[in-house]
Amino acid sequence: MALPPARHPAIALILVAVLTAILAWVVLTVTADTREAERQDALAPFYLPPDPLPDEPPGTILRREPLGVQVKGGRALRILYMSERGDGQPRAASGMLFIPNGPAPASGRPVVAWAHGTIGLGDQCAPSRQQDPLPKIPWVEEMMAQGWVVAATDYAGLGTPGTSGYLISAEESRDVINSVRAAREAPRTGAGARWIAWGHSQGGHSALAAGRLAPAYAPELDLLGVATAAPAAELPLLMDLEWDSTNAWVIGSDVAGTWPDFYPQLDRAAVLTTNGENHWQSMLEKCLTQAAYAALFRQEVLGQDFFRVSPLEVPAWRSRIAQNTAVPLPTSVPLFVAQSTSDQVVLPPTTATLVRDWCARGSRINTMWIADVSHQQTAITVGPSAVQWMDQVFRGGTTPDDCGLPLPVAPASRPAG
């Protein structure tokens, strides 16, 4: 039935306004995407290392340039530096250095090695390739005020050629440690040997692995502590609890897409659904926000699972997951662990299990449990408290030991086998 003629002009105006708004949004989105693609193309040559790589030790700076952001109290560099794989093969990693203004003390500036969380594995996702990475690491300016150098690796294979060693302890830990070496080599940083590893999520896993490896791998450096926010440390527990969840499309894609390059005996077909096999590559190319939307669509709208069985049920996969699970640090290394009880990615019971078990083995842990904070916001929220803890460590003070306190959530039960 036709609408009354008197209403047609109003409806037409509304439709025109809606269509105009949609068209404007499309134009703005396409324009922004085009500009970002052009910016990434302009950055790309910086991230191509010399071929062959020079015969130089890990930490050697291959290339550096201003990052192009304003940092209160300091300056920022984009760097390309020498790192190496777990098997000792040299490779290049990119990252950022944040250097305080003013003269460095004679003993050298303390160094904080920041290990970022899962952000997607497309080259454009690398933190040092972002237009402005500071909103995600606002505590950097507090560290500039403290007179600390911040070394922030992208991890080799993220932004640079090759496969990222995502959640592989031997790979990521070397990139973290070698970023500290790079900070010391870069001119006019004043970086000393004393350092703390600080990481969120995937980066919490990396920081813990670096803390375990550092004494033997980099004896010239003086590791004083490790700070983590929502650390992805208990990999078997996380896999057991989340293998059939939406998160599997994001984290599972990153694992399934990279691990077989380092462990050729791993068979993707043994653990992935047909949909998982068909789409893991496209998931790898997305940055985190786009990957999360794609995961929700596939799991919640289309009803598609990523894994057909838990990888823990396949011996080869189970063995590698166990191999890359964090193990307690030397008891001389204090640990800061922050966790939101609202986290839907690194589930709180898994962190409670880590705290319980590491305390039982003699670790000194300062815990910070927060509520109503998402996984992605955890490191931002607890950053000021982490800085205070690091300040105590750098000053040689005694940090709190919360191992005698009750846990706010029950630890998770470990999967059988």
C-alpha positions as a Python dict, from the first residue, in 0.01 Angstrom:
ca = {
    (1, 'M'): (0, 0, 0),
    (2, 'A'): (137, 342, -90),
    (3, 'L'): (231, 578, 189),
    (4, 'P'): (42, 906, 218),
    (5, 'P'): (193, 1154, -28),
    (6, 'A'): (257, 1411, 244),
    (7, 'R'): (510, 1179, 412),
    (8, 'H'): (714, 1098, 102),
    (9, 'P'): (942, 1408, 110),
    (10, 'A'): (1042, 1348, 474),
    (11, 'I'): (1118, 983, 411),
    (12, 'A'): (1314, 1073, 100),
    (13, 'L'): (1523, 1324, 294),
    (14, 'I'): (1597, 1066, 562),
    (15, 'L'): (1701, 808, 301),
    (16, 'V'): (1924, 1062, 130),
    (17, 'A'): (2086, 1152, 465),
    (18, 'V'): (2144, 786, 550),
    (19, 'L'): (2289, 704, 209),
    (20, 'T'): (2508, 1014, 221),
    (21, 'A'): (2642, 913, 562),
    (22, 'I'): (2714, 559, 441),
    (23, 'L'): (2887, 689, 129),
    (24, 'A'): (3095, 933, 336),
    (25, 'W'): (3197, 652, 572),
    (26, 'V'): (3299, 430, 280),
    (27, 'V'): (3501, 711, 120),
    (28, 'L'): (3675, 796, 448),
    (29, 'T'): (3751, 429, 516),
    (30, 'V'): (3890, 366, 170),
    (31, 'T'): (4094, 687, 186),
    (32, 'A'): (4235, 595, 529),
    (33, 'D'): (4318, 243, 412),
    (34, 'T'): (4489, 380, 101),
    (35, 'R'): (4695, 626, 303),
    (36, 'E'): (4795, 354, 549),
    (37, 'A'): (4895, 121, 265),
    (38, 'E'): (5108, 399, 117),
    (39, 'R'): (5267, 464, 457),
    (40, 'Q'): (5348, 95, 499),
    (41, 'D'): (5498, 80, 149),
    (42, 'A'): (5722, 375, 235),
    (43, 'L'): (5836, 202, 556),
    (44, 'A'): (5899, -137, 396),
    (45, 'P'): (6261, -80, 281),
    (46, 'F'): (6371, -11, 638),
    (47, 'Y'): (6259, -360, 742),
    (48, 'L'): (6446, -547, 469),
    (49, 'P'): (6776, -659, 627),
    (50, 'P'): (7099, -695, 431),
    (51, 'D'): (7122, -1020, 238),
    (52, 'P'): (7331, -1195, 348),
    (53, 'L'): (7321, -1077, 705),
    (54, 'P'): (7654, -944, 830),
    (55, 'D'): (7868, -1162, 1051),
    (56, 'E'): (7798, -954, 1361),
    (57, 'P'): (7693, -1054, 1714),
    (58, 'P'): (7333, -1042, 1838),
    (59, 'G'): (7231, -691, 1934),
    (60, 'T'): (7425, -524, 1654),
    (61, 'I'): (7229, -230, 1512),
    (62, 'L'): (7176, -273, 1139),
    (63, 'R'): (6967, 38, 1083),
    (64, 'R'): (6810, 315, 1285),
    (65, 'E'): (6597, 623, 1226),
    (66, 'P'): (6365, 854, 1422),
    (67, 'L'): (6034, 687, 1500),
    (68, 'G'): (5846, 1005, 1418),
    (69, 'V'): (5650, 1044, 1743),
    (70, 'Q'): (5682, 1295, 2023),
    (71, 'V'): (5776, 1140, 2357),
    (72, 'K'): (5755, 1357, 2667),
    (73, 'G'): (6095, 1356, 2833),
    (74, 'G'): (6272, 1158, 2565),
    (75, 'R'): (6318, 1060, 2203),
    (76, 'A'): (6222, 752, 2004),
    (77, 'L'): (6404, 546, 1742),
    (78, 'R'): (6296, 275, 1504),
    (79, 'I'): (6567, 8, 1487),
    (80, 'L'): (6664, -302, 1293),
    (81, 'Y'): (6903, -523, 1488),
    (82, 'M'): (7070, -862, 1485),
    (83, 'S'): (6901, -1142, 1676),
    (84, 'E'): (6905, -1516, 1627),
    (85, 'R'): (6683, -1820, 1621),
    (86, 'G'): (6675, -2075, 1896),
    (87, 'D'): (6908, -2293, 1690),
    (88, 'G'): (7163, -2012, 1666),
    (89, 'Q'): (7093, -1906, 1307),
    (90, 'P'): (7120, -1528, 1272),
    (91, 'R'): (6814, -1326, 1181),
    (92, 'A'): (6706, -964, 1197),
    (93, 'A'): (6443, -818, 1427),
    (94, 'S'): (6292, -472, 1434),
    (95, 'G'): (6174, -268, 1727),
    (96, 'M'): (6179, 67, 1904),
    (97, 'L'): (6408, 243, 2148),
    (98, 'F'): (6290, 516, 2383),
    (99, 'I'): (6577, 719, 2532),
    (100, 'P'): (6541, 976, 2812),
    (101, 'N'): (6665, 1330, 2768),
    (102, 'G'): (6962, 1454, 2967),
    (103, 'P'): (7295, 1301, 3063),
    (104, 'A'): (7315, 937, 3165),
    (105, 'P'): (7465, 839, 3502),
    (106, 'A'): (7817, 702, 3502),
    (107, 'S'): (7684, 356, 3585),
    (108, 'G'): (7453, 362, 3281),
    (109, 'R'): (7079, 392, 3256),
    (110, 'P'): (6860, 101, 3359),
    (111, 'V'): (6685, -73, 3069),
    (112, 'V'): (6329, -205, 3050),
    (113, 'A'): (6274, -459, 2773),
    (114, 'W'): (5908, -440, 2669),
    (115, 'A'): (5755, -751, 2512),
    (116, 'H'): (5421, -678, 2346),
    (117, 'G'): (5117, -903, 2338),
    (118, 'T'): (4938, -1069, 2047),
    (119, 'I'): (4867, -807, 1780),
    (120, 'G'): (4843, -1012, 1460),
    (121, 'L'): (5123, -1140, 1241),
    (122, 'G'): (5085, -926, 930),
    (123, 'D'): (5389, -706, 873),
    (124, 'Q'): (5172, -396, 914),
    (125, 'C'): (5083, -506, 1270),
    (126, 'A'): (5437, -459, 1408),
    (127, 'P'): (5434, -193, 1683),
    (128, 'S'): (5724, -1, 1529),
    (129, 'R'): (5525, 29, 1205),
    (130, 'Q'): (5225, 196, 1374),
    (131, 'Q'): (5145, 562, 1316),
    (132, 'D'): (5163, 621, 1691),
    (133, 'P'): (5235, 325, 1921),
    (134, 'L'): (5236, 536, 2241),
    (135, 'P'): (4865, 510, 2333),
    (136, 'K'): (4915, 137, 2390),
    (137, 'I'): (5226, 190, 2605),
    (138, 'P'): (5152, 515, 2791),
    (139, 'W'): (5378, 418, 3080),
    (140, 'V'): (5680, 479, 2853),
    (141, 'E'): (5672, 847, 2946),
    (142, 'E'): (5679, 755, 3317),
    (143, 'M'): (5991, 553, 3239),
    (144, 'M'): (6144, 849, 3058),
    (145, 'A'): (6087, 1053, 3375),
    (146, 'Q'): (6263, 779, 3573),
    (147, 'G'): (6563, 795, 3339),
    (148, 'W'): (6519, 442, 3202),
    (149, 'V'): (6580, 328, 2845),
    (150, 'V'): (6296, 123, 2696),
    (151, 'A'): (6380, -141, 2434),
    (152, 'A'): (6066, -269, 2260),
    (153, 'T'): (6114, -557, 2020),
    (154, 'D'): (5864, -636, 1744),
    (155, 'Y'): (5997, -996, 1748),
    (156, 'A'): (6179, -1130, 1442),
    (157, 'G'): (5941, -1223, 1162),
    (158, 'L'): (5686, -957, 1256),
    (159, 'G'): (5748, -665, 1025),
    (160, 'T'): (6066, -831, 902),
    (161, 'P'): (6110, -1130, 667),
    (162, 'G'): (6060, -1483, 794),
    (163, 'T'): (5820, -1657, 1026),
    (164, 'S'): (5750, -1519, 1370),
    (165, 'G'): (5834, -1752, 1658),
    (166, 'Y'): (5494, -1687, 1815),
    (167, 'L'): (5478, -1830, 2170),
    (168, 'I'): (5801, -2021, 2109),
    (169, 'S'): (6019, -1959, 2412),
    (170, 'A'): (6358, -2006, 2246),
    (171, 'E'): (6271, -1761, 1967),
    (172, 'E'): (6097, -1475, 2144),
    (173, 'S'): (6329, -1475, 2446),
    (174, 'R'): (6630, -1411, 2224),
    (175, 'D'): (6459, -1119, 2053),
    (176, 'V'): (6380, -965, 2393),
    (177, 'I'): (6732, -1011, 2530),
    (178, 'N'): (6896, -893, 2209),
    (179, 'S'): (6685, -577, 2215),
    (180, 'V'): (6866, -490, 2540),
    (181, 'R'): (7198, -550, 2370),
    (182, 'A'): (7083, -327, 2084),
    (183, 'A'): (6989, -53, 2331),
    (184, 'R'): (7339, -64, 2472),
    (185, 'E'): (7498, -46, 2128),
    (186, 'A'): (7286, 236, 1989),
    (187, 'P'): (7466, 571, 2016),
    (188, 'R'): (7379, 819, 2290),
    (189, 'T'): (7142, 593, 2484),
    (190, 'G'): (7363, 561, 2792),
    (191, 'A'): (7210, 216, 2848),
    (192, 'G'): (7377, 10, 3119),
    (193, 'A'): (7376, -360, 3199),
    (194, 'R'): (7095, -364, 3458),
    (195, 'W'): (6758, -453, 3309),
    (196, 'I'): (6405, -579, 3372),
    (197, 'A'): (6186, -774, 3129),
    (198, 'W'): (5825, -648, 3113),
    (199, 'G'): (5557, -810, 2901),
    (200, 'H'): (5184, -848, 2844),
    (201, 'S'): (4998, -1161, 2729),
    (202, 'Q'): (5218, -1319, 2460),
    (203, 'G'): (5481, -1075, 2585),
    (204, 'G'): (5439, -1207, 2939),
    (205, 'H'): (5529, -1548, 2799),
    (206, 'S'): (5828, -1390, 2621),
    (207, 'A'): (5943, -1198, 2929),
    (208, 'L'): (5932, -1510, 3147),
    (209, 'A'): (6125, -1706, 2885),
    (210, 'A'): (6381, -1426, 2862),
    (211, 'G'): (6414, -1423, 3239),
    (212, 'R'): (6488, -1794, 3236),
    (213, 'L'): (6737, -1780, 2947),
    (214, 'A'): (6919, -1453, 3019),
    (215, 'P'): (7175, -1561, 3284),
    (216, 'A'): (7329, -1820, 3052),
    (217, 'Y'): (7263, -1650, 2718),
    (218, 'A'): (7366, -1295, 2808),
    (219, 'P'): (7595, -1309, 3114),
    (220, 'E'): (7718, -955, 3042),
    (221, 'L'): (7368, -828, 3130),
    (222, 'D'): (7233, -806, 3483),
    (223, 'L'): (6870, -921, 3491),
    (224, 'L'): (6710, -782, 3806),
    (225, 'G'): (6346, -886, 3767),
    (226, 'V'): (6054, -979, 3543),
    (227, 'A'): (5717, -803, 3531),
    (228, 'T'): (5413, -947, 3355),
    (229, 'A'): (5052, -857, 3288),
    (230, 'A'): (4812, -1142, 3202),
    (231, 'P'): (5101, -1368, 3100),
    (232, 'A'): (5019, -1644, 2851),
    (233, 'A'): (5241, -1876, 3051),
    (234, 'E'): (5041, -2190, 3124),
    (235, 'L'): (4999, -2303, 2764),
    (236, 'P'): (4854, -2652, 2832),
    (237, 'L'): (4590, -2504, 3063),
    (238, 'L'): (4500, -2231, 2815),
    (239, 'M'): (4480, -2482, 2532),
    (240, 'D'): (4271, -2721, 2740),
    (241, 'L'): (4021, -2448, 2831),
    (242, 'E'): (4004, -2258, 2501),
    (243, 'W'): (4074, -2492, 2210),
    (244, 'D'): (3707, -2493, 2107),
    (245, 'S'): (3638, -2124, 2176),
    (246, 'T'): (3635, -1810, 1962),
    (247, 'N'): (3987, -1731, 2088),
    (248, 'A'): (4114, -2038, 1904),
    (249, 'W'): (4055, -1866, 1571),
    (250, 'V'): (4298, -1588, 1669),
    (251, 'I'): (4562, -1747, 1891),
    (252, 'G'): (4520, -2090, 1735),
    (253, 'S'): (4575, -1948, 1386),
    (254, 'D'): (4897, -1780, 1500),
    (255, 'V'): (5022, -2104, 1656),
    (256, 'A'): (4911, -2339, 1379),
    (257, 'G'): (5039, -2099, 1116),
    (258, 'T'): (5391, -2061, 1259),
    (259, 'W'): (5491, -2360, 1471),
    (260, 'P'): (5525, -2614, 1185),
    (261, 'D'): (5793, -2388, 1033),
    (262, 'F'): (6001, -2444, 1348),
    (263, 'Y'): (5881, -2797, 1425),
    (264, 'P'): (5836, -2978, 1089),
    (265, 'Q'): (5692, -3287, 1258),
    (266, 'L'): (5377, -3094, 1352),
    (267, 'D'): (5086, -3172, 1120),
    (268, 'R'): (4816, -2906, 1092),
    (269, 'A'): (4573, -3157, 942),
    (270, 'A'): (4592, -3360, 1263),
    (271, 'V'): (4430, -3082, 1466),
    (272, 'L'): (4246, -2840, 1236),
    (273, 'T'): (3895, -2856, 1096),
    (274, 'T'): (3849, -2811, 723),
    (275, 'N'): (3748, -2451, 792),
    (276, 'G'): (4059, -2403, 1004),
    (277, 'E'): (4281, -2538, 727),
    (278, 'N'): (4112, -2316, 470),
    (279, 'H'): (4134, -1993, 666),
    (280, 'W'): (4437, -1991, 899),
    (281, 'Q'): (4649, -1812, 640),
    (282, 'S'): (4401, -1527, 597),
    (283, 'M'): (4373, -1496, 976),
    (284, 'L'): (4752, -1460, 1000),
    (285, 'E'): (4747, -1159, 769),
    (286, 'K'): (4507, -962, 990),
    (287, 'C'): (4592, -738, 1282),
    (288, 'L'): (4423, -814, 1612),
    (289, 'T'): (4100, -614, 1581),
    (290, 'Q'): (4021, -745, 1234),
    (291, 'A'): (4117, -1098, 1340),
    (292, 'A'): (3887, -1077, 1643),
    (293, 'Y'): (3591, -969, 1427),
    (294, 'A'): (3661, -1250, 1182),
    (295, 'A'): (3683, -1499, 1470),
    (296, 'L'): (3350, -1390, 1614),
    (297, 'F'): (3186, -1417, 1274),
    (298, 'R'): (3320, -1764, 1205),
    (299, 'Q'): (3262, -1912, 1550),
    (300, 'E'): (2947, -1737, 1668),
    (301, 'V'): (2763, -1663, 1340),
    (302, 'L'): (2872, -1944, 1109),
    (303, 'G'): (2927, -2196, 1388),
    (304, 'Q'): (3271, -2293, 1259),
    (305, 'D'): (3531, -2442, 1493),
    (306, 'F'): (3901, -2388, 1429),
    (307, 'F'): (4037, -2706, 1592),
    (308, 'R'): (3868, -3041, 1537),
    (309, 'V'): (4040, -3186, 1844),
    (310, 'S'): (4242, -3034, 2123),
    (311, 'P'): (4609, -3027, 2016),
    (312, 'L'): (4682, -3176, 2359),
    (313, 'E'): (4533, -3501, 2230),
    (314, 'V'): (4801, -3526, 1958),
    (315, 'P'): (5137, -3633, 2109),
    (316, 'A'): (5360, -3422, 1881),
    (317, 'W'): (5159, -3108, 1949),
    (318, 'R'): (5127, -3182, 2321),
    (319, 'S'): (5504, -3222, 2351),
    (320, 'R'): (5578, -2887, 2188),
    (321, 'I'): (5313, -2709, 2394),
    (322, 'A'): (5474, -2845, 2709),
    (323, 'Q'): (5820, -2746, 2582),
    (324, 'N'): (5709, -2384, 2543),
    (325, 'T'): (5532, -2355, 2876),
    (326, 'A'): (5696, -2116, 3121),
    (327, 'V'): (5903, -2266, 3401),
    (328, 'P'): (5989, -2096, 3732),
    (329, 'L'): (6260, -1832, 3727),
    (330, 'P'): (6567, -1853, 3948),
    (331, 'T'): (6458, -1774, 4302),
    (332, 'S'): (6691, -1473, 4300),
    (333, 'V'): (6478, -1303, 4031),
    (334, 'P'): (6167, -1128, 4173),
    (335, 'L'): (5847, -1143, 3972),
    (336, 'F'): (5550, -907, 3930),
    (337, 'V'): (5229, -1067, 3804),
    (338, 'A'): (4917, -864, 3727),
    (339, 'Q'): (4590, -1027, 3623),
    (340, 'S'): (4234, -912, 3569),
    (341, 'T'): (3967, -1142, 3708),
    (342, 'S'): (3752, -1034, 3411),
    (343, 'D'): (4004, -1149, 3149),
    (344, 'Q'): (3842, -1362, 2876),
    (345, 'V'): (4166, -1440, 2690),
    (346, 'V'): (4431, -1533, 2947),
    (347, 'L'): (4188, -1690, 3188),
    (348, 'P'): (4242, -1594, 3556),
    (349, 'P'): (4251, -1955, 3688),
    (350, 'T'): (4555, -2026, 3469),
    (351, 'T'): (4747, -1735, 3624),
    (352, 'A'): (4634, -1849, 3968),
    (353, 'T'): (4785, -2190, 3891),
    (354, 'L'): (5116, -2029, 3794),
    (355, 'V'): (5127, -1821, 4113),
    (356, 'R'): (5039, -2118, 4335),
    (357, 'D'): (5293, -2353, 4178),
    (358, 'W'): (5578, -2104, 4143),
    (359, 'C'): (5533, -1986, 4501),
    (360, 'A'): (5557, -2348, 4612),
    (361, 'R'): (5892, -2370, 4430),
    (362, 'G'): (6039, -2066, 4604),
    (363, 'S'): (5959, -1779, 4367),
    (364, 'R'): (5913, -1431, 4512),
    (365, 'I'): (5597, -1292, 4349),
    (366, 'N'): (5425, -958, 4392),
    (367, 'T'): (5072, -1012, 4261),
    (368, 'M'): (4819, -752, 4152),
    (369, 'W'): (4464, -874, 4092),
    (370, 'I'): (4224, -626, 3934),
    (371, 'A'): (3859, -648, 3826),
    (372, 'D'): (3643, -516, 3543),
    (373, 'V'): (3938, -468, 3308),
    (374, 'S'): (3962, -638, 2969),
    (375, 'H'): (4258, -844, 2860),
    (376, 'Q'): (4375, -575, 2616),
    (377, 'Q'): (4361, -302, 2881),
    (378, 'T'): (4542, -492, 3156),
    (379, 'A'): (4899, -372, 3090),
    (380, 'I'): (4779, -14, 3036),
    (381, 'T'): (4583, -22, 3362),
    (382, 'V'): (4856, -173, 3579),
    (383, 'G'): (5141, 12, 3406),
    (384, 'P'): (5189, 274, 3683),
    (385, 'S'): (5201, 0, 3948),
    (386, 'A'): (5449, -198, 3738),
    (387, 'V'): (5667, 114, 3711),
    (388, 'Q'): (5661, 153, 4090),
    (389, 'W'): (5762, -211, 4133),
    (390, 'M'): (6046, -173, 3881),
    (391, 'D'): (6165, 138, 4059),
    (392, 'Q'): (6197, -62, 4380),
    (393, 'V'): (6390, -331, 4196),
    (394, 'F'): (6627, -88, 4025),
    (395, 'R'): (6690, 87, 4358),
    (396, 'G'): (6783, -245, 4519),
    (397, 'G'): (6483, -248, 4751),
    (398, 'T'): (6295, -553, 4868),
    (399, 'T'): (5978, -610, 4667),
    (400, 'P'): (5659, -747, 4826),
    (401, 'D'): (5614, -1122, 4839),
    (402, 'D'): (5246, -1214, 4820),
    (403, 'C'): (5292, -1589, 4814),
    (404, 'G'): (5128, -1624, 5154),
    (405, 'L'): (4808, -1447, 5047),
    (406, 'P'): (4492, -1629, 4933),
    (407, 'L'): (4420, -1628, 4563),
    (408, 'P'): (4103, -1447, 4447),
    (409, 'V'): (4018, -1727, 4200),
    (410, 'A'): (4065, -2099, 4223),
    (411, 'P'): (4360, -2237, 4024),
    (412, 'A'): (4275, -2439, 3716),
    (413, 'S'): (4314, -2815, 3717),
    (414, 'R'): (4590, -2936, 3492),
    (415, 'P'): (4482, -3151, 3197),
    (416, 'A'): (4553, -3521, 3224),
    (417, 'G'): (4874, -3645, 3064),
}
